């Protein structure tokens, strides 16, 4: 069975994308189509904040692009030995903003310093609001903007014309729903009811439901293993 993954490939010189690998182990033929393009902004402002770590209690990351922005700042402005960020993370298994905010709020706070939150222009306000309600200081800085990948529509047309209608389509962000759903529905035509629509997490699932899509499955956590398990179950394999 064929599965369409609407996400950017995870770059690695020696390993395939982990989602492709995991689905392949389950006997599914998966294809990736990049959905989003990113433009980094305000990197000088971010760099100035990173050079003053004593002013912050910690960093919050909710996207790979925010991590990339920090890494880019360090690589371009620091010695080679700090090119790899090497940060020790906490709460990495939370999976969404609500759970991450809950995890942060559950920690013992002895500092009045704010948390630095490099984020995208389309960030949701759930995490900032929950932290604010608990009296935890947060300083947000928009470090990237999101737009539609320039080759997205052509890639979707080519996929459907060459591969046909997939058994399952996985969405990885509300932005992916915004940029892909209508074109997918148009290309699939009368076969839309046959497609099992899956989501990487509850926020993406909510975006699909808001567009009237019946979500067949949602990964219990945003990992290749959990998404593959959810898709496999929805396909009754």
Secondary structure, DSSP 8 states (H G I E B T S, - for coil): -EEEEES-----SSS--HHHHHHHHTT-EEEE---EEEEE--HHHHHHHHTTGGGEEEE---SHHHHHHHHHHHHHHS-GGGSS-----SSTT--SHHHHHHHHHHS------EEEEEEETT--SHHHHHHHHTT--EEEEEEEEEEE-TTHHHHHHHHHHHH-S-SEEEE-SHHHHHHHHHHHHHHHGGGGGG-EEEESSHHHHHHHHHTT--EEEE-SSSSHHHHHHHHHHHTT-
